[in-house]
């Protein structure tokens, strides 16, 4: 069986800038003109945008990372959603009135979201030529790219994939794999954070952020044929230490609740799946070979890289970088200096915050350079840093 390394890039809004730092360090460990080292790339939410950027630039991994790096390093919130007073006010009023209408039993407006992400549509049209995905596949530089979205009608986690002809669709409880030509609509659907960005119609169903109901995020890479998997997450391990509970001094604000909900959507399922894969690997190792073959169970090497520092605390330092209109909006829903920063961390698409996350990802990956090189089965890293 041919060994294929799968790369999984998780969701998390602006937090996905961290992934670029990790990828930058990996690119520097490879020969300058090396092709994409990940035959299978799986992205969800903002991670789907990074994944697609790698897929369309598969001929040169370093070039693809640098291309995406330049975008994140110079990001502004107004490239993702409208930050002008009119746009924020209109959407805010529509959002609140829609919730009121729904509570009174009236039919909700066709599209309702807290923010208008039409600038993101324009940006993706400019920077991600999705037609190049098939070119990478035809050239043998990519085996498969997948983008996961959540169906609001079916309740299924749908992994849209584009890849080699021998990949078979799959169907499991609440999750399916569907072959397609990945387009802009799939990326917008996968990154449509619930309540914040509008749902996207694909064929006959509206879809939202792929992190919702994604109960087994590693499985997509395995279904696509990965034999080992590198996961780049956006959750700091100490964020959920029960011994560090803080007294918040009263009933949680709407922002605090929203941040808690987004954390459960974006972070929890991957952590649970990593634990599950580890337990299965231990079980497989303890099994006699004949039993493993009969049950068709295989050991799957998984390497996970995640932030060594709390992204929420980093977001606290840069919250003032948000446009004043968004700061006012967030303050209205309860964001304060030390409260609601989890919500801020998903929306803080400003270059100072993104640069800080890129730097963190870069140094976290450098700290595991030998482990990553061994996992990718490459020689000792070569010198020659990419531009900052």
N, C-alpha and C positions, 0 to 999 in steps of 0.2 A: 504493500500500500504506500502511495506517495505521501510524504509528510508535507503538510501545509500549515503555516502559522496564521492564525486568525488574530486580527486586531479589533478590540471592542472599545469604542469611544462612547461613553455614557452621556446622559443629558445633564442640564443644569444651567441653562441660560448663559449669562456672562461668565459663570464659573468654568465654562468649557475652554476659556483662554489658558487654563492650567495645562490642558492636553498639548497645546502647541509647544510649551516649554519642554515637556517630556519628549515629544517628537523631535524637537530641535537637537536635544542631546543624543538621541538615537541616530539622527542623520549624520551627526559629526563622528559617530563611531563606525560609519560605513565609508567605503571608498567614495570619493567626490562625485563620480558619475554613476553610482549604483542605482539600479532600478528599484522599484518598490519591493521591500522585503516581505510584505504581507499580502499573500495571494488572496486572502479573504479579509475584507474590511466591513465591519458592522457598526453602524452609527445610529444613535437615537437622540431625538431632540436636537440641541445645538451640536451634539457630537455627530449628528448626521451631516451637518454642513462641513465639519472638518473632514469627515470620512470621504465625502464626495470630492472635496478639494484634492485629497490624496489620490483618489481614483482617476480623476481627469488629468493628473500630472504624474501618472504611474511610471512614465519613461525615466524620470529623474526624481528620486525620492527627496533629495536635498532641495531641488527646485520647488517641488510641491509644498514642502514644509516652509521654505522661505516665503513663498507666495502667500500662504495662509498666515504666516507670522507677521508679514507686513500689514495685512488687513487688520489683525487683532491689535497690533502695536499702535495703530492710528485710529482706533475705533472711537466713535462718538454715539451716544444714545440715539441721536436723531437719524442715524443710519439704520436703526432697527425699528423705531416707532416714532410717531409724531410727538414732538416736544413743544411745539408752538402753543400759545395760550388757547387759540381757537380750537385746534385739534384736540388738545387735552380736555378742554371744557365740554366740547360737543360729545366726545366719547364718554366722558364721566357722567354727563346728564343722561345719555342714552342707556348707559349701564345701570344707573340707579333706577331710572324709570322702568327699564325692562324687568328688573328684580321686583319692583313694586307691582307691575302688571301681572307678573307670574304669581305673586303671593295672593293677588285678588282673583285669580282664576282666568285672567285674560290671556290671549295668545301673545307670546313674546315676539319681539321684532325678529326679522329673518337672521340678522347678524348682531350679536351683542358681545362686546368685550370691553375691558377697562381701557385698553390702549389700541391705537390704530397702527398696525404694523405694515402699512403700505410702503414705507421706505425700505423695509427689508426685501420686499418683492423686487423693487428696482435694483437693490444692491446685488441680490443673487442672480438676477438676469444678466448683470454686467460681469460678475466675477466667476460664475460657475457654469461653464458651457457643458451641460449634461450630455450632449451628443458625443462628447469625447470619451464617455464611459465605455461605450461599445468598442471604440478604437483601442482602448487599453486591453479589453478582453480579447479582441481579435488578434492583437499583437502578442498575446501570451504573457502580458505584464500583470494581469489581474484575472483571478479565477472567479471572483464574485464580489459584488457590493450589495449590502442590504441596508434598508432604511425602515425602521419600525414606527408605526403609528397606531393609535387606539381608535377603534370604531365606536362612535357614540350610539349607533343603532344596534349593532350585533353584540357589542360588549366584548369583542375579540381584540386581542393584540395581534395586529397584522404586520408581518414582516414582508415588505415588498423587496424582491431581490432581482438583480440583473447579473447573469453570469453564464458559465459554460452550459452547453445544451444538455449535459448528462446530469445536471442537478435536478432532483425530483422535488416537487412541492410536498409539503407536509401539513398534517393536521393533528393537533393535540388539544387537550382540554383548554378552551379559551384562547388558543393561539394557533395561527396558521402561517404558512409560508406561501407567498403568491409570486410567480414570475411576472415580470413586467419590464418596461423600459422606464427607468427612474427619471422623473422630470421634476421641474420646479415645484409642482403641486405636492409631490411626495415630501419634499424637504420642508415646505411650509406647514404641511399637516403634522409631520413628526415634531416640529418645534413650536406648535401652537399651544403654549402653556395655558391650562384651563383657567377660565375667567379673565385672563389677562389679554390673550390674543384670540382672534376669531377662529372657529372651526373651518376646515377646508373640505369642499365636496370633491370626492374622487369616485368616479363612476356613479353609483347610486347611494353612496353613504357619506355622511360627514365624519371627518376624522379630527382627532386632537392629538396632543403631545404623546409620543410613543412611550414615554416612561410610565404612563398610567396603565395599570393592569399588566405590566410586563413582569410576570411572576418568575420567569426564568430567562434573564437577559443573555446568559452565556449560551443557551441552547441554539440560538440562531446560527452562531458560528459553527457549532458542531453539525447541525443539519446541512450546512453548506459545504462540509467536508474538512473542517479544521481538525488537526490532530494535536495541536497545542495552541494555547490562547494567551495573548497579552491583553490585560484589562487596564485601561487608564481611567480611574475614577475621579470624583471631585468631592469626596467626603473625607474629612479628617477623623482619624480613629477616636480621638478623645472627645469629639463633639457629643457623644452619647454616654459619657461616664456618669453613672448615677450618683457617684460620690461628690460630683461637682455641681449638684443642683443648686440653682440660685433662687433666692426669694424675689419674686417679681412685684411684690407689693400690692397686689389686687387682681381683679379679674383681667385675664389676658385681652389685649386689644385685638381689633380685627386684623391688624398687620401681624401681630404675634401668631394668631391662629392661622393666617394665610401662609406665613413662613413655615409653621409646623406642618401644615398640609403639604406644601411643596417639598419639604424634606422627606416626608413619607413617600411621596411620588417618585422623587428623583434618586434618593439615596438608599432607602431600605431594601428594595428588592435585590439590588446587586450584592449588598453585604450578605443577605440571606442565601443567595445563590452561590456565592463564593464558599460559604460555610458548607452548603450542601455538596458541592463538588468535592471539597476536601474530605468530607465524610465518606462519599462514594469511593474516592480514590483509596482511602484506607481500607475499605471493605474489599475492593477489588484486589488489592495487594495481598490481603489475607486469604483470598480464595484460591483453591487449586485451579490450575490452568484449564482443566477439562470443564469445570463448573463455569469459569469465565466465558469460555467459548460457547457453551450451551446457552447461557443467558445473554450472550452478545454484549458483554460489558468490557469496557476498556479503560485503562488509566489515562486521564487527560491532564497533561502538564499545564498548569495555570500560573502565570506570574501577574501579580496585581501591583500597580503603582498608584499611590494616592497621596494627597497633600500631607506634608509633615507639620503644617501649621493650620490653625482654624481659619477657614476662608471668611467666616462671619466676622472674626476680629479684624481681618484685613479690610473687609467691607466697611467697618466702622470708621476706619481712617480715611476712606475715600468717598464716603457718602455725600460730602459737600460738593463733589465734582459733578453730581447730577444736575441737569438743568433746573432752574428755580421752579418751573411749572410742575415738574415731577416731584421735587422735594415738597412742594405745597400739597400735592395730591397724596403723597405717602404720609405726610403729617396728619392729614384729615382722617386717614384710616388707622392712625395710631403709631406710626414710626417715630421713635424718640432716639436719643443718642445711644442708649444701651438696650433698646427694645425694638424688635421688629427688623433688626439688621439682617436676619436670615432672608426675609423677603427682598431687602435691598440688594443682597448679593446676587440674586437672579436677574435683576434689572439694571445693574450698574455697568452698562456697556460703555464705559469711558476709558480712555487710553491709559490713564495712570493706574487704575485698578487692574485693567487687563495686563498691563506691563508687569505689575507686581506679581500677578498669578503666573505669567509666562516665566519670570525669573525663578519663582518658587518651583515650578514644574521642572525647569532646567536643572536646578541644583539637586532636587530630589532624585532625578534620573541619574545625574552624575554620581550621586552617592551609591547608586546600585549599578554602576557601569559594568563591572565585571559580571554580575548576575545577568544583566540584560544581554551582554555579548555572548555569554554561554547559552542563554535561552535562544538567541537568534542564530547561534552556531557561527559566529563571525570571529575574525582574528582580533587581536588587541586593538583598541580604538586608534585611529590615525589622527594626527594633529591637523589643525586648520579649522578654527572656529568660524561659524557663520556670523554675519554681521548682527550686531545687537539691535 
